[in-house]
Amino acid sequence: MSAIVQTLDTPDGAFTLVTDADGAVLASGWTADVDAMLNRIHPSLRPDDVRDGDAAAADAVRAYYGGDLAAIDVVPVRQRGTALQLTGWDALRRVVPGAPLTYTGFAAALGSPRAVRAAASVCARNAPALFVPCHRVLRGDGSLGGFAWGLHVKRALLSRESGDALL
């Protein structure tokens, strides 16, 4: 399988996309490290041929940072995982910008209100960050919790989505 890699400059730093031949995002995140991106992709989807190019999803990233927070919602993503992970990643795409959930609330949305650690694991194993907005899940006390790309990025994304964009 072949893939296109593109790195964009964003207000939150370098943002790298890995997309498949159909344009679906396999992985994305705030780094210029292509190997780090490739390692986030499920082994069965990991491309063997990677080349630099223009990914269609880059337009959605630019639009998101330009204020169109819904632009990321229509970009196709492709992930492999357990039934719970697939359900969770789908549910994350429905979390409204500016209305983050707690891990407990996310677990409840998955039908397992006591499975908070499993819900957190779904977020941690999410490869196409931003497009599957795992940054919209917080600890029960409202604190940020973890984020693979750094809490400064999570804070900036949440601030932008609440209408308090950091400049």
MODELLER restraints for C-alpha pairs under 7 A, 6 or more apart:
rsr = mdl.restraints
at = mdl.atoms
rsr.add(forms.Gaussian(group=physical.xy_distance, feature=features.Distance(at['CA:1:A'], at['CA:47:A']), mean=4.82, stdev=0.5))
rsr.add(forms.Gaussian(group=physical.xy_distance, feature=features.Distance(at['CA:1:A'], at['CA:48:A']), mean=5.77, stdev=0.5))
rsr.add(forms.Gaussian(group=physical.xy_distance, feature=features.Distance(at['CA:1:A'], at['CA:49:A']), mean=6.38, stdev=0.5))
rsr.add(forms.Gaussian(group=physical.xy_distance, feature=features.Distance(at['CA:2:A'], at['CA:20:A']), mean=6.36, stdev=0.5))
rsr.add(forms.Gaussian(group=physical.xy_distance, feature=features.Distance(at['CA:2:A'], at['CA:21:A']), mean=6.40, stdev=0.5))
rsr.add(forms.Gaussian(group=physical.xy_distance, feature=features.Distance(at['CA:2:A'], at['CA:47:A']), mean=5.19, stdev=0.5))
rsr.add(forms.Gaussian(group=physical.xy_distance, feature=features.Distance(at['CA:2:A'], at['CA:48:A']), mean=6.11, stdev=0.5))
rsr.add(forms.Gaussian(group=physical.xy_distance, feature=features.Distance(at['CA:2:A'], at['CA:49:A']), mean=4.46, stdev=0.5))
rsr.add(forms.Gaussian(group=physical.xy_distance, feature=features.Distance(at['CA:2:A'], at['CA:50:A']), mean=5.71, stdev=0.5))
rsr.add(forms.Gaussian(group=physical.xy_distance, feature=features.Distance(at['CA:3:A'], at['CA:18:A']), mean=6.39, stdev=0.5))
rsr.add(forms.Gaussian(group=physical.xy_distance, feature=features.Distance(at['CA:3:A'], at['CA:19:A']), mean=5.43, stdev=0.5))
rsr.add(forms.Gaussian(group=physical.xy_distance, feature=features.Distance(at['CA:3:A'], at['CA:20:A']), mean=4.52, stdev=0.5))
rsr.add(forms.Gaussian(group=physical.xy_distance, feature=features.Distance(at['CA:3:A'], at['CA:21:A']), mean=6.00, stdev=0.5))
rsr.add(forms.Gaussian(group=physical.xy_distance, feature=features.Distance(at['CA:3:A'], at['CA:47:A']), mean=5.95, stdev=0.5))
rsr.add(forms.Gaussian(group=physical.xy_distance, feature=features.Distance(at['CA:3:A'], at['CA:49:A']), mean=6.25, stdev=0.5))
rsr.add(forms.Gaussian(group=physical.xy_distance, feature=features.Distance(at['CA:3:A'], at['CA:50:A']), mean=4.85, stdev=0.5))
rsr.add(forms.Gaussian(group=physical.xy_distance, feature=features.Distance(at['CA:3:A'], at['CA:51:A']), mean=6.45, stdev=0.5))
rsr.add(forms.Gaussian(group=physical.xy_distance, feature=features.Distance(at['CA:4:A'], at['CA:18:A']), mean=5.65, stdev=0.5))
rsr.add(forms.Gaussian(group=physical.xy_distance, feature=features.Distance(at['CA:4:A'], at['CA:19:A']), mean=5.29, stdev=0.5))
rsr.add(forms.Gaussian(group=physical.xy_distance, feature=features.Distance(at['CA:4:A'], at['CA:20:A']), mean=6.44, stdev=0.5))
rsr.add(forms.Gaussian(group=physical.xy_distance, feature=features.Distance(at['CA:4:A'], at['CA:50:A']), mean=5.83, stdev=0.5))
rsr.add(forms.Gaussian(group=physical.xy_distance, feature=features.Distance(at['CA:4:A'], at['CA:51:A']), mean=5.19, stdev=0.5))
rsr.add(forms.Gaussian(group=physical.xy_distance, feature=features.Distance(at['CA:4:A'], at['CA:52:A']), mean=5.57, stdev=0.5))
rsr.add(forms.Gaussian(group=physical.xy_distance, feature=features.Distance(at['CA:4:A'], at['CA:53:A']), mean=5.56, stdev=0.5))
rsr.add(forms.Gaussian(group=physical.xy_distance, feature=features.Distance(at['CA:4:A'], at['CA:55:A']), mean=6.49, stdev=0.5))
rsr.add(forms.Gaussian(group=physical.xy_distance, feature=features.Distance(at['CA:5:A'], at['CA:16:A']), mean=6.96, stdev=0.5))
rsr.add(forms.Gaussian(group=physical.xy_distance, feature=features.Distance(at['CA:5:A'], at['CA:17:A']), mean=5.55, stdev=0.5))
rsr.add(forms.Gaussian(group=physical.xy_distance, feature=features.Distance(at['CA:5:A'], at['CA:18:A']), mean=4.62, stdev=0.5))
rsr.add(forms.Gaussian(group=physical.xy_distance, feature=features.Distance(at['CA:5:A'], at['CA:19:A']), mean=6.61, stdev=0.5))
rsr.add(forms.Gaussian(group=physical.xy_distance, feature=features.Distance(at['CA:5:A'], at['CA:50:A']), mean=6.77, stdev=0.5))
rsr.add(forms.Gaussian(group=physical.xy_distance, feature=features.Distance(at['CA:5:A'], at['CA:51:A']), mean=5.99, stdev=0.5))
rsr.add(forms.Gaussian(group=physical.xy_distance, feature=features.Distance(at['CA:5:A'], at['CA:52:A']), mean=4.83, stdev=0.5))
rsr.add(forms.Gaussian(group=physical.xy_distance, feature=features.Distance(at['CA:5:A'], at['CA:53:A']), mean=6.00, stdev=0.5))
rsr.add(forms.Gaussian(group=physical.xy_distance, feature=features.Distance(at['CA:6:A'], at['CA:16:A']), mean=5.62, stdev=0.5))
rsr.add(forms.Gaussian(group=physical.xy_distance, feature=features.Distance(at['CA:6:A'], at['CA:17:A']), mean=5.30, stdev=0.5))
rsr.add(forms.Gaussian(group=physical.xy_distance, feature=features.Distance(at['CA:6:A'], at['CA:18:A']), mean=6.80, stdev=0.5))
rsr.add(forms.Gaussian(group=physical.xy_distance, feature=features.Distance(at['CA:6:A'], at['CA:52:A']), mean=5.87, stdev=0.5))
rsr.add(forms.Gaussian(group=physical.xy_distance, feature=features.Distance(at['CA:6:A'], at['CA:53:A']), mean=5.86, stdev=0.5))
rsr.add(forms.Gaussian(group=physical.xy_distance, feature=features.Distance(at['CA:6:A'], at['CA:54:A']), mean=6.14, stdev=0.5))
rsr.add(forms.Gaussian(group=physical.xy_distance, feature=features.Distance(at['CA:6:A'], at['CA:55:A']), mean=6.37, stdev=0.5))
rsr.add(forms.Gaussian(group=physical.xy_distance, feature=features.Distance(at['CA:7:A'], at['CA:14:A']), mean=6.40, stdev=0.5))
rsr.add(forms.Gaussian(group=physical.xy_distance, feature=features.Distance(at['CA:7:A'], at['CA:15:A']), mean=5.40, stdev=0.5))
rsr.add(forms.Gaussian(group=physical.xy_distance, feature=features.Distance(at['CA:7:A'], at['CA:16:A']), mean=4.14, stdev=0.5))
rsr.add(forms.Gaussian(group=physical.xy_distance, feature=features.Distance(at['CA:7:A'], at['CA:17:A']), mean=6.28, stdev=0.5))
rsr.add(forms.Gaussian(group=physical.xy_distance, feature=features.Distance(at['CA:7:A'], at['CA:32:A']), mean=6.31, stdev=0.5))
rsr.add(forms.Gaussian(group=physical.xy_distance, feature=features.Distance(at['CA:8:A'], at['CA:14:A']), mean=5.67, stdev=0.5))
rsr.add(forms.Gaussian(group=physical.xy_distance, feature=features.Distance(at['CA:8:A'], at['CA:15:A']), mean=5.15, stdev=0.5))
rsr.add(forms.Gaussian(group=physical.xy_distance, feature=features.Distance(at['CA:8:A'], at['CA:16:A']), mean=6.33, stdev=0.5))
rsr.add(forms.Gaussian(group=physical.xy_distance, feature=features.Distance(at['CA:9:A'], at['CA:15:A']), mean=6.26, stdev=0.5))
rsr.add(forms.Gaussian(group=physical.xy_distance, feature=features.Distance(at['CA:12:A'], at['CA:153:A']), mean=5.97, stdev=0.5))
rsr.add(forms.Gaussian(group=physical.xy_distance, feature=features.Distance(at['CA:13:A'], at['CA:30:A']), mean=6.20, stdev=0.5))
rsr.add(forms.Gaussian(group=physical.xy_distance, feature=features.Distance(at['CA:14:A'], at['CA:30:A']), mean=5.39, stdev=0.5))
rsr.add(forms.Gaussian(group=physical.xy_distance, feature=features.Distance(at['CA:14:A'], at['CA:31:A']), mean=5.19, stdev=0.5))
rsr.add(forms.Gaussian(group=physical.xy_distance, feature=features.Distance(at['CA:14:A'], at['CA:32:A']), mean=5.64, stdev=0.5))
rsr.add(forms.Gaussian(group=physical.xy_distance, feature=features.Distance(at['CA:15:A'], at['CA:29:A']), mean=5.41, stdev=0.5))
rsr.add(forms.Gaussian(group=physical.xy_distance, feature=features.Distance(at['CA:15:A'], at['CA:30:A']), mean=4.23, stdev=0.5))
rsr.add(forms.Gaussian(group=physical.xy_distance, feature=features.Distance(at['CA:15:A'], at['CA:31:A']), mean=5.43, stdev=0.5))
rsr.add(forms.Gaussian(group=physical.xy_distance, feature=features.Distance(at['CA:15:A'], at['CA:32:A']), mean=6.51, stdev=0.5))
rsr.add(forms.Gaussian(group=physical.xy_distance, feature=features.Distance(at['CA:16:A'], at['CA:28:A']), mean=5.39, stdev=0.5))
rsr.add(forms.Gaussian(group=physical.xy_distance, feature=features.Distance(at['CA:16:A'], at['CA:29:A']), mean=5.59, stdev=0.5))
rsr.add(forms.Gaussian(group=physical.xy_distance, feature=features.Distance(at['CA:16:A'], at['CA:30:A']), mean=6.35, stdev=0.5))
rsr.add(forms.Gaussian(group=physical.xy_distance, feature=features.Distance(at['CA:16:A'], at['CA:31:A']), mean=6.02, stdev=0.5))
rsr.add(forms.Gaussian(group=physical.xy_distance, feature=features.Distance(at['CA:16:A'], at['CA:32:A']), mean=5.85, stdev=0.5))
rsr.add(forms.Gaussian(group=physical.xy_distance, feature=features.Distance(at['CA:17:A'], at['CA:25:A']), mean=6.89, stdev=0.5))
rsr.add(forms.Gaussian(group=physical.xy_distance, feature=features.Distance(at['CA:17:A'], at['CA:27:A']), mean=6.09, stdev=0.5))
rsr.add(forms.Gaussian(group=physical.xy_distance, feature=features.Distance(at['CA:17:A'], at['CA:28:A']), mean=4.46, stdev=0.5))
rsr.add(forms.Gaussian(group=physical.xy_distance, feature=features.Distance(at['CA:17:A'], at['CA:29:A']), mean=6.98, stdev=0.5))
rsr.add(forms.Gaussian(group=physical.xy_distance, feature=features.Distance(at['CA:18:A'], at['CA:25:A']), mean=5.88, stdev=0.5))
rsr.add(forms.Gaussian(group=physical.xy_distance, feature=features.Distance(at['CA:18:A'], at['CA:26:A']), mean=5.60, stdev=0.5))
rsr.add(forms.Gaussian(group=physical.xy_distance, feature=features.Distance(at['CA:18:A'], at['CA:27:A']), mean=5.25, stdev=0.5))
rsr.add(forms.Gaussian(group=physical.xy_distance, feature=features.Distance(at['CA:18:A'], at['CA:28:A']), mean=6.19, stdev=0.5))
rsr.add(forms.Gaussian(group=physical.xy_distance, feature=features.Distance(at['CA:19:A'], at['CA:25:A']), mean=4.34, stdev=0.5))
rsr.add(forms.Gaussian(group=physical.xy_distance, feature=features.Distance(at['CA:19:A'], at['CA:26:A']), mean=5.37, stdev=0.5))
rsr.add(forms.Gaussian(group=physical.xy_distance, feature=features.Distance(at['CA:19:A'], at['CA:55:A']), mean=6.69, stdev=0.5))
rsr.add(forms.Gaussian(group=physical.xy_distance, feature=features.Distance(at['CA:20:A'], at['CA:26:A']), mean=6.67, stdev=0.5))
rsr.add(forms.Gaussian(group=physical.xy_distance, feature=features.Distance(at['CA:23:A'], at['CA:55:A']), mean=6.88, stdev=0.5))
rsr.add(forms.Gaussian(group=physical.xy_distance, feature=features.Distance(at['CA:23:A'], at['CA:56:A']), mean=6.45, stdev=0.5))
rsr.add(forms.Gaussian(group=physical.xy_distance, feature=features.Distance(at['CA:24:A'], at['CA:76:A']), mean=4.69, stdev=0.5))
rsr.add(forms.Gaussian(group=physical.xy_distance, feature=features.Distance(at['CA:24:A'], at['CA:77:A']), mean=4.62, stdev=0.5))
rsr.add(forms.Gaussian(group=physical.xy_distance, feature=features.Distance(at['CA:24:A'], at['CA:78:A']), mean=5.88, stdev=0.5))
rsr.add(forms.Gaussian(group=physical.xy_distance, feature=features.Distance(at['CA:25:A'], at['CA:76:A']), mean=6.32, stdev=0.5))
rsr.add(forms.Gaussian(group=physical.xy_distance, feature=features.Distance(at['CA:25:A'], at['CA:77:A']), mean=4.49, stdev=0.5))
rsr.add(forms.Gaussian(group=physical.xy_distance, feature=features.Distance(at['CA:25:A'], at['CA:78:A']), mean=6.09, stdev=0.5))
rsr.add(forms.Gaussian(group=physical.xy_distance, feature=features.Distance(at['CA:25:A'], at['CA:128:A']), mean=6.13, stdev=0.5))
rsr.add(forms.Gaussian(group=physical.xy_distance, feature=features.Distance(at['CA:26:A'], at['CA:41:A']), mean=6.26, stdev=0.5))
rsr.add(forms.Gaussian(group=physical.xy_distance, feature=features.Distance(at['CA:26:A'], at['CA:77:A']), mean=6.11, stdev=0.5))
rsr.add(forms.Gaussian(group=physical.xy_distance, feature=features.Distance(at['CA:26:A'], at['CA:78:A']), mean=5.38, stdev=0.5))
rsr.add(forms.Gaussian(group=physical.xy_distance, feature=features.Distance(at['CA:26:A'], at['CA:79:A']), mean=6.48, stdev=0.5))
rsr.add(forms.Gaussian(group=physical.xy_distance, feature=features.Distance(at['CA:26:A'], at['CA:127:A']), mean=6.66, stdev=0.5))
rsr.add(forms.Gaussian(group=physical.xy_distance, feature=features.Distance(at['CA:26:A'], at['CA:128:A']), mean=5.87, stdev=0.5))
rsr.add(forms.Gaussian(group=physical.xy_distance, feature=features.Distance(at['CA:27:A'], at['CA:37:A']), mean=5.95, stdev=0.5))
rsr.add(forms.Gaussian(group=physical.xy_distance, feature=features.Distance(at['CA:27:A'], at['CA:40:A']), mean=6.59, stdev=0.5))
rsr.add(forms.Gaussian(group=physical.xy_distance, feature=features.Distance(at['CA:27:A'], at['CA:41:A']), mean=6.14, stdev=0.5))
rsr.add(forms.Gaussian(group=physical.xy_distance, feature=features.Distance(at['CA:27:A'], at['CA:127:A']), mean=4.60, stdev=0.5))
rsr.add(forms.Gaussian(group=physical.xy_distance, feature=features.Distance(at['CA:27:A'], at['CA:128:A']), mean=4.05, stdev=0.5))
rsr.add(forms.Gaussian(group=physical.xy_distance, feature=features.Distance(at['CA:27:A'], at['CA:129:A']), mean=6.93, stdev=0.5))
rsr.add(forms.Gaussian(group=physical.xy_distance, feature=features.Distance(at['CA:28:A'], at['CA:37:A']), mean=6.47, stdev=0.5))
rsr.add(forms.Gaussian(group=physical.xy_distance, feature=features.Distance(at['CA:28:A'], at['CA:127:A']), mean=6.40, stdev=0.5))
rsr.add(forms.Gaussian(group=physical.xy_distance, feature=features.Distance(at['CA:28:A'], at['CA:128:A']), mean=4.63, stdev=0.5))
rsr.add(forms.Gaussian(group=physical.xy_distance, feature=features.Distance(at['CA:28:A'], at['CA:129:A']), mean=5.35, stdev=0.5))
rsr.add(forms.Gaussian(group=physical.xy_distance, feature=features.Distance(at['CA:29:A'], at['CA:129:A']), mean=5.56, stdev=0.5))
rsr.add(forms.Gaussian(group=physical.xy_distance, feature=features.Distance(at['CA:29:A'], at['CA:149:A']), mean=6.77, stdev=0.5))
rsr.add(forms.Gaussian(group=physical.xy_distance, feature=features.Distance(at['CA:30:A'], at['CA:149:A']), mean=5.85, stdev=0.5))
rsr.add(forms.Gaussian(group=physical.xy_distance, feature=features.Distance(at['CA:38:A'], at['CA:46:A']), mean=6.66, stdev=0.5))
rsr.add(forms.Gaussian(group=physical.xy_distance, feature=features.Distance(at['CA:40:A'], at['CA:127:A']), mean=5.49, stdev=0.5))
rsr.add(forms.Gaussian(group=physical.xy_distance, feature=features.Distance(at['CA:41:A'], at['CA:127:A']), mean=6.14, stdev=0.5))
rsr.add(forms.Gaussian(group=physical.xy_distance, feature=features.Distance(at['CA:42:A'], at['CA:79:A']), mean=6.93, stdev=0.5))
rsr.add(forms.Gaussian(group=physical.xy_distance, feature=features.Distance(at['CA:42:A'], at['CA:80:A']), mean=6.14, stdev=0.5))
rsr.add(forms.Gaussian(group=physical.xy_distance, feature=features.Distance(at['CA:57:A'], at['CA:75:A']), mean=6.37, stdev=0.5))
rsr.add(forms.Gaussian(group=physical.xy_distance, feature=features.Distance(at['CA:60:A'], at['CA:71:A']), mean=5.09, stdev=0.5))
rsr.add(forms.Gaussian(group=physical.xy_distance, feature=features.Distance(at['CA:60:A'], at['CA:72:A']), mean=5.43, stdev=0.5))
rsr.add(forms.Gaussian(group=physical.xy_distance, feature=features.Distance(at['CA:61:A'], at['CA:72:A']), mean=6.80, stdev=0.5))
rsr.add(forms.Gaussian(group=physical.xy_distance, feature=features.Distance(at['CA:63:A'], at['CA:71:A']), mean=6.11, stdev=0.5))
rsr.add(forms.Gaussian(group=physical.xy_distance, feature=features.Distance(at['CA:64:A'], at['CA:71:A']), mean=5.75, stdev=0.5))
rsr.add(forms.Gaussian(group=physical.xy_distance, feature=features.Distance(at['CA:64:A'], at['CA:72:A']), mean=6.69, stdev=0.5))
rsr.add(forms.Gaussian(group=physical.xy_distance, feature=features.Distance(at['CA:72:A'], at['CA:131:A']), mean=5.31, stdev=0.5))
rsr.add(forms.Gaussian(group=physical.xy_distance, feature=features.Distance(at['CA:73:A'], at['CA:93:A']), mean=6.82, stdev=0.5))
rsr.add(forms.Gaussian(group=physical.xy_distance, feature=features.Distance(at['CA:73:A'], at['CA:131:A']), mean=6.55, stdev=0.5))
rsr.add(forms.Gaussian(group=physical.xy_distance, feature=features.Distance(at['CA:75:A'], at['CA:131:A']), mean=6.99, stdev=0.5))
rsr.add(forms.Gaussian(group=physical.xy_distance, feature=features.Distance(at['CA:77:A'], at['CA:128:A']), mean=6.89, stdev=0.5))
rsr.add(forms.Gaussian(group=physical.xy_distance, feature=features.Distance(at['CA:85:A'], at['CA:122:A']), mean=5.29, stdev=0.5))
rsr.add(forms.Gaussian(group=physical.xy_distance, feature=features.Distance(at['CA:88:A'], at['CA:110:A']), mean=6.44, stdev=0.5))
rsr.add(forms.Gaussian(group=physical.xy_distance, feature=features.Distance(at['CA:88:A'], at['CA:122:A']), mean=6.24, stdev=0.5))
rsr.add(forms.Gaussian(group=physical.xy_distance, feature=features.Distance(at['CA:89:A'], at['CA:132:A']), mean=6.31, stdev=0.5))
rsr.add(forms.Gaussian(group=physical.xy_distance, feature=features.Distance(at['CA:92:A'], at['CA:132:A']), mean=5.90, stdev=0.5))
rsr.add(forms.Gaussian(group=physical.xy_distance, feature=features.Distance(at['CA:92:A'], at['CA:133:A']), mean=5.91, stdev=0.5))
rsr.add(forms.Gaussian(group=physical.xy_distance, feature=features.Distance(at['CA:92:A'], at['CA:134:A']), mean=6.26, stdev=0.5))
rsr.add(forms.Gaussian(group=physical.xy_distance, feature=features.Distance(at['CA:93:A'], at['CA:132:A']), mean=5.24, stdev=0.5))
rsr.add(forms.Gaussian(group=physical.xy_distance, feature=features.Distance(at['CA:93:A'], at['CA:133:A']), mean=6.23, stdev=0.5))
rsr.add(forms.Gaussian(group=physical.xy_distance, feature=features.Distance(at['CA:97:A'], at['CA:161:A']), mean=5.25, stdev=0.5))
rsr.add(forms.Gaussian(group=physical.xy_distance, feature=features.Distance(at['CA:97:A'], at['CA:162:A']), mean=6.96, stdev=0.5))
rsr.add(forms.Gaussian(group=physical.xy_distance, feature=features.Distance(at['CA:98:A'], at['CA:158:A']), mean=6.73, stdev=0.5))
rsr.add(forms.Gaussian(group=physical.xy_distance, feature=features.Distance(at['CA:98:A'], at['CA:161:A']), mean=4.86, stdev=0.5))
rsr.add(forms.Gaussian(group=physical.xy_distance, feature=features.Distance(at['CA:98:A'], at['CA:162:A']), mean=4.23, stdev=0.5))
rsr.add(forms.Gaussian(group=physical.xy_distance, feature=features.Distance(at['CA:100:A'], at['CA:136:A']), mean=4.57, stdev=0.5))
rsr.add(forms.Gaussian(group=physical.xy_distance, feature=features.Distance(at['CA:100:A'], at['CA:137:A']), mean=5.52, stdev=0.5))
rsr.add(forms.Gaussian(group=physical.xy_distance, feature=features.Distance(at['CA:100:A'], at['CA:138:A']), mean=6.87, stdev=0.5))
rsr.add(forms.Gaussian(group=physical.xy_distance, feature=features.Distance(at['CA:101:A'], at['CA:136:A']), mean=6.34, stdev=0.5))
rsr.add(forms.Gaussian(group=physical.xy_distance, feature=features.Distance(at['CA:101:A'], at['CA:137:A']), mean=4.86, stdev=0.5))
rsr.add(forms.Gaussian(group=physical.xy_distance, feature=features.Distance(at['CA:101:A'], at['CA:138:A']), mean=6.11, stdev=0.5))
rsr.add(forms.Gaussian(group=physical.xy_distance, feature=features.Distance(at['CA:102:A'], at['CA:137:A']), mean=5.27, stdev=0.5))
rsr.add(forms.Gaussian(group=physical.xy_distance, feature=features.Distance(at['CA:102:A'], at['CA:138:A']), mean=4.55, stdev=0.5))
rsr.add(forms.Gaussian(group=physical.xy_distance, feature=features.Distance(at['CA:102:A'], at['CA:139:A']), mean=5.30, stdev=0.5))
rsr.add(forms.Gaussian(group=physical.xy_distance, feature=features.Distance(at['CA:102:A'], at['CA:140:A']), mean=5.24, stdev=0.5))
rsr.add(forms.Gaussian(group=physical.xy_distance, feature=features.Distance(at['CA:103:A'], at['CA:116:A']), mean=5.80, stdev=0.5))
rsr.add(forms.Gaussian(group=physical.xy_distance, feature=features.Distance(at['CA:103:A'], at['CA:119:A']), mean=6.34, stdev=0.5))
rsr.add(forms.Gaussian(group=physical.xy_distance, feature=features.Distance(at['CA:103:A'], at['CA:120:A']), mean=6.35, stdev=0.5))
rsr.add(forms.Gaussian(group=physical.xy_distance, feature=features.Distance(at['CA:103:A'], at['CA:137:A']), mean=5.93, stdev=0.5))
rsr.add(forms.Gaussian(group=physical.xy_distance, feature=features.Distance(at['CA:103:A'], at['CA:138:A']), mean=5.96, stdev=0.5))
rsr.add(forms.Gaussian(group=physical.xy_distance, feature=features.Distance(at['CA:103:A'], at['CA:139:A']), mean=5.79, stdev=0.5))
rsr.add(forms.Gaussian(group=physical.xy_distance, feature=features.Distance(at['CA:103:A'], at['CA:140:A']), mean=6.54, stdev=0.5))
rsr.add(forms.Gaussian(group=physical.xy_distance, feature=features.Distance(at['CA:104:A'], at['CA:113:A']), mean=6.19, stdev=0.5))
rsr.add(forms.Gaussian(group=physical.xy_distance, feature=features.Distance(at['CA:104:A'], at['CA:116:A']), mean=5.45, stdev=0.5))
rsr.add(forms.Gaussian(group=physical.xy_distance, feature=features.Distance(at['CA:104:A'], at['CA:140:A']), mean=6.68, stdev=0.5))
rsr.add(forms.Gaussian(group=physical.xy_distance, feature=features.Distance(at['CA:106:A'], at['CA:119:A']), mean=6.51, stdev=0.5))
rsr.add(forms.Gaussian(group=physical.xy_distance, feature=features.Distance(at['CA:107:A'], at['CA:113:A']), mean=4.74, stdev=0.5))
rsr.add(forms.Gaussian(group=physical.xy_distance, feature=features.Distance(at['CA:107:A'], at['CA:114:A']), mean=6.82, stdev=0.5))
rsr.add(forms.Gaussian(group=physical.xy_distance, feature=features.Distance(at['CA:107:A'], at['CA:115:A']), mean=5.71, stdev=0.5))
rsr.add(forms.Gaussian(group=physical.xy_distance, feature=features.Distance(at['CA:107:A'], at['CA:116:A']), mean=5.44, stdev=0.5))
rsr.add(forms.Gaussian(group=physical.xy_distance, feature=features.Distance(at['CA:107:A'], at['CA:119:A']), mean=5.27, stdev=0.5))
rsr.add(forms.Gaussian(group=physical.xy_distance, feature=features.Distance(at['CA:123:A'], at['CA:134:A']), mean=5.28, stdev=0.5))
rsr.add(forms.Gaussian(group=physical.xy_distance, feature=features.Distance(at['CA:135:A'], at['CA:147:A']), mean=6.85, stdev=0.5))
rsr.add(forms.Gaussian(group=physical.xy_distance, feature=features.Distance(at['CA:135:A'], at['CA:154:A']), mean=5.70, stdev=0.5))
rsr.add(forms.Gaussian(group=physical.xy_distance, feature=features.Distance(at['CA:136:A'], at['CA:158:A']), mean=6.98, stdev=0.5))
rsr.add(forms.Gaussian(group=physical.xy_distance, feature=features.Distance(at['CA:138:A'], at['CA:144:A']), mean=5.13, stdev=0.5))
rsr.add(forms.Gaussian(group=physical.xy_distance, feature=features.Distance(at['CA:138:A'], at['CA:145:A']), mean=5.91, stdev=0.5))
rsr.add(forms.Gaussian(group=physical.xy_distance, feature=features.Distance(at['CA:139:A'], at['CA:145:A']), mean=5.51, stdev=0.5))
rsr.add(forms.Gaussian(group=physical.xy_distance, feature=features.Distance(at['CA:147:A'], at['CA:154:A']), mean=6.62, stdev=0.5))
rsr.add(forms.Gaussian(group=physical.xy_distance, feature=features.Distance(at['CA:156:A'], at['CA:166:A']), mean=6.23, stdev=0.5))
rsr.add(forms.Gaussian(group=physical.xy_distance, feature=features.Distance(at['CA:159:A'], at['CA:165:A']), mean=5.28, stdev=0.5))
rsr.add(forms.Gaussian(group=physical.xy_distance, feature=features.Distance(at['CA:159:A'], at['CA:166:A']), mean=6.65, stdev=0.5))
rsr.add(forms.Gaussian(group=physical.xy_distance, feature=features.Distance(at['CA:160:A'], at['CA:166:A']), mean=6.51, stdev=0.5))
